[in-house]
Amino acid sequence: MEIHGLLKRRATAGGSIASLLASTGRPAAQAKSEFVAAAGTDLLVLEPNSPQFVGLTQGFNRRFNRRWLAPNCAVIFVPLTEQGAQVALAKAVGFGPGHVQVSGGGHCYEDFVFTEQTLALIDVSLLDEIGFDAQQGVYYAQSGGTNWDLYRRLHWHFGLTLPAGSCDSVGLGGHMCGGGNFGLIARPDRAL
């Protein structure tokens, strides 16, 4: 699998790396495994001289909302595994509080991630697993997924759903922290 080509297509198309892996036509786990094996690491580090860098420093909705940019960003970390995310966090700490932002697999219509203060960006869009941990007895969702991923996987694999947001491209990382908390099956008395 050609890694830099996928990253460049993501930057140009404005979608997540996860959606590009899905476009390979392979099962998600296989495509992700091949991507990690081809990279030979748990973490990709992109610097400003990378051709795909500039496109990844702009908000998800590139066609309609080009206001949000991170023009001072010096590095983008793309964790391929949870271990890679831990390494990215350790490396990003050196940029200081308020200068490290996390970009998930969904859209961002505000300047929460892409700002002039952003010096380092961690793109977690490949950390999008949703499932059930039988040992702990809990369902889980990684922050790189979207509402669509959550609804689809919970329903197809477990026959469940959540009263989450109604916009399918909302990223779970921001949503689970309190963004976009009202959906079509939410109780009106619990909406806000």
VENDATA-V451540 format. One record per helix or strand of 2 or more residues. SS is the DSSP state (h for helix, s for strand). FROM is the first residue (numbers start at 0). TO is the last residue. If there is no record, write none. Layout:
((SS	FROM	TO) (SS	FROM	TO))
This chain:
((h	2	12) (h	16	21) (h	27	38) (s	42	46) (h	53	56) (s	74	78) (h	81	94) (s	99	102) (s	119	122) (s	129	132) (s	137	140) (h	146	157) (s	169	170) (h	171	174) (h	187	189))
